[in-house]
Amino acid sequence: MIINRANLSILHTGFQSSFDQGFEGAAPDYERLVMEVNSTTAIEQYGWLGANTGYREWVGDRVIQNLMQHDYSIKNKSFENTVGVPRDAIEDDQYGIYSPLMQQLGQDAREHAATLVWPLLQAGFARKCYDGQFMFDTDHPVLDENGVEQSVSNYQAGGGAPWFLIDDTRVMKPIIKQNRKAHQFVMMDSETDENVFMRKQFFYGADARLNVGFGLWQLAYGSKATLDTANFNTVYAAMQSLKGDNARPLGIRPRLLVVPPSLRAVALTVVKAERDANGATNINRDVVEVLSTPWLA
């Protein structure tokens, strides 16, 4: 290929198409856990997290619900992924072998948030959420029907590999994915660029601005206890029994059991097997779905 602006533009279009194919063809496994929020500034404040509203019979004037404000924010971060294509490869018409690399770049862009979401979930036993407690903790503050603060748990102690029960039926989610700038395919492919002049390389890549943070702790329960029927039932019942301020039932509906690869077989046995180890009917069959993710390995 003759190196000129017209041919480089055609090459860029082809690489862009490969990037788009990789992006659209990816199937991230974190999306059921996250609420996507579009960001318009460097830091977004989420003081309204934990707001507990509910309908009441309209008798007399409206009752304005005073929502507790929390000092919780998520700061956007910048990310990039860049590859180089030798000028010689383009001149020798070998640029076609780089199309799969551009497609992989697109797939990596689509799945990039997985490298943020899953480590954050794992860190929830030691990182704070909006109410100042660890995401998975035994003493989240909740007001009872008399306005007295009580400690509520979404954590089951133990010494094993962590597993998580998730309610993904709500608009709100346990994790917030904050999008400031979508992943964008970019390039440095002008003959006057330093990388081309000095190193005979054309640069192609993607960059984005985003970050993740904790959403509602009420929608996720973290356990380090042995994953078995008894512990699963305890966690399931605890989630469904959760109440918000003023003792209002939250209507939590656990639907997703998230496990590392080491617990995949056990998880499927607990909630997918037709019968238990004693041959009795498995009452938990299909009560939730199982998501085994390599990102928790």
Residue pairs with C-beta under 8 A, 6 or more apart in sequence:
1 7
1 11
1 90
1 91
1 93
1 95
2 91
3 87
3 90
3 91
3 191
8 189
8 190
8 202
11 90
11 95
11 189
12 187
12 189
14 95
14 99
15 98
15 99
15 102
15 185
15 187
15 204
16 102
16 185
18 99
18 100
18 102
18 103
18 106
19 102
19 103
19 105
19 106
19 109
19 185
19 206
20 106
20 185
21 103
21 106
22 102
22 103
22 104
22 105
22 106
22 107
22 108
22 109
22 110
23 106
23 107
23 109
23 110
23 183
24 106
24 110
25 103
25 106
25 107
26 106
26 107
26 110
26 111
28 110
28 111
28 113
28 114
29 114
29 291
29 293
29 295
30 113
30 114
30 117
30 118
30 175
30 293
30 295
32 166
32 168
32 256
32 291
33 117
33 121
33 166
33 168
33 173
33 174
33 175
33 220
33 256
33 258
34 113
34 117
34 173
34 175
34 176
34 177
34 212
34 215
35 171
35 172
35 173
35 175
35 176
35 177
35 215
36 177
36 179
37 44
37 176
37 177
37 178
37 179
38 179
39 76
39 178
39 179
39 180
39 209
39 210
40 180
42 75
42 76
42 180
43 73
43 74
43 75
43 76
44 73
44 74
44 76
44 178
45 72
45 73
46 70
46 72
46 73
46 74
46 130
46 176
46 213
47 69
47 70
47 71
47 72
48 67
48 69
48 70
49 70
49 72
49 129
49 130
49 215
49 216
50 68
50 70
50 130
50 131
50 216
51 67
51 68
52 65
52 67
52 244
52 245
52 246
52 248
53 65
53 67
54 244
54 248
56 63
68 245
70 130
70 131
70 132
72 129
72 130
72 213
72 214
74 176
74 178
74 211
74 212
74 213
75 211
76 178
76 180
76 209
76 210
76 211
77 209
77 210
77 211
78 207
78 208
78 209
79 112
79 207
79 208
79 209
79 210
80 205
80 206
80 207
80 208
81 105
81 108
81 109
81 112
81 205
81 206
81 207
82 203
82 204
82 205
83 98
83 101
83 102
83 105
83 203
83 204
83 205
84 195
84 199
84 201
84 202
84 203
84 204
85 95
85 98
85 201
85 202
85 203
85 204
86 200
86 201
86 202
87 196
87 200
87 201
87 202
88 200
89 95
89 97
89 98
90 202
102 204
105 185
105 204
105 205
105 206
106 185
106 206
108 206
109 183
109 206
109 208
110 183
112 183
112 208
113 177
113 210
113 212
114 293
114 295
115 295
116 177
116 210
116 211
116 212
117 175
117 177
117 212
117 295
118 293
118 295
118 296
119 295
120 127
120 175
120 212
120 213
120 214
121 164
121 174
121 175
121 220
121 258
121 296
122 162
122 296
123 135
124 134
124 135
124 136
124 214
124 220
124 222
125 134
125 135
125 136
125 155
125 162
125 222
125 224
126 134
127 134
127 135
127 214
128 134
128 135
128 214
129 135
129 214
129 215
129 217
130 214
130 217
131 140
131 141
131 217
133 139
133 140
133 141
133 217
134 155
135 174
135 214
135 217
135 220
135 222
136 154
136 155
136 217
136 220
136 221
136 222
137 153
137 154
137 155
137 217
138 151
138 153
138 155
139 151
139 152
139 153
140 151
140 152
140 153
140 154
140 217
141 149
141 150
141 151
141 152
142 149
142 150
142 151
142 152
142 243
142 244
142 245
143 149
143 150
143 245
143 246
144 150
144 246
144 247
145 246
145 247
147 246
152 242
152 243
153 238
154 217
154 218
154 220
154 221
154 222
154 238
154 239
154 242
155 221
155 222
155 223
156 221
156 222
156 223
156 224
156 225
156 231
156 234
156 235
156 238
157 224
157 225
158 223
158 224
158 225
158 226
158 231
159 224
160 224
160 225
160 226
160 227
161 224
161 259
161 260
161 262
161 263
162 222
162 223
162 224
162 260
162 296
163 222
163 223
163 227
163 257
163 258
163 259
163 260
163 263
163 267
164 220
164 221
164 222
164 223
164 257
164 258
164 259
165 220
165 221
165 223
165 232
165 235
165 236
165 239
165 254
165 256
165 257
165 258
165 288
166 174
166 219
166 220
166 221
166 254
166 255
166 256
166 257
166 258
167 218
167 219
167 220
167 239
167 252
167 253
167 254
167 255
167 256
168 219
168 255
168 256
169 253
169 255
170 216
170 219
172 215
172 216
172 219
173 215
173 216
173 219
174 214
174 215
174 216
174 217
174 219
174 220
175 212
175 213
175 214
175 215
176 212
176 213
176 214
176 215
177 210
177 212
178 210
178 211
178 212
178 213
179 210
180 208
180 209
180 210
180 211
181 207
181 208
181 209
181 210
182 208
183 206
183 207
183 208
184 206
184 207
184 208
185 204
185 205
185 206
186 204
186 205
186 206
186 207
187 202
187 203
187 204
187 205
188 195
188 196
188 202
188 203
189 196
189 202
189 203
189 204
190 196
191 197
193 203
195 201
195 202
195 203
196 202
218 242
218 244
218 250
218 252
219 252
221 235
221 238
221 239
221 254
223 231
223 235
225 231
227 259
227 263
227 266
227 267
227 270
228 266
228 270
229 270
229 276
229 284
232 257
232 270
232 271
232 284
233 284
235 254
236 254
236 287
236 288
239 252
239 254
240 252
240 253
240 254
242 249
242 250
242 252
243 249
243 250
244 250
254 288
255 288
255 289
256 288
256 289
256 290
256 291
257 267
257 270
257 271
257 288
257 289
257 290
257 291
258 291
258 293
258 296
259 266
259 267
259 290
259 291
259 292
259 293
259 296
260 292
260 293
260 296
260 297
261 292
261 293
261 294
261 296
261 297
262 297
263 292
264 290
264 292
267 290
267 292
268 290
270 284
271 282
271 284
271 285
271 286
271 287
271 288
271 290
272 285
272 286
272 290
273 282
273 285
274 281
274 282
274 285
275 281
275 282
276 282
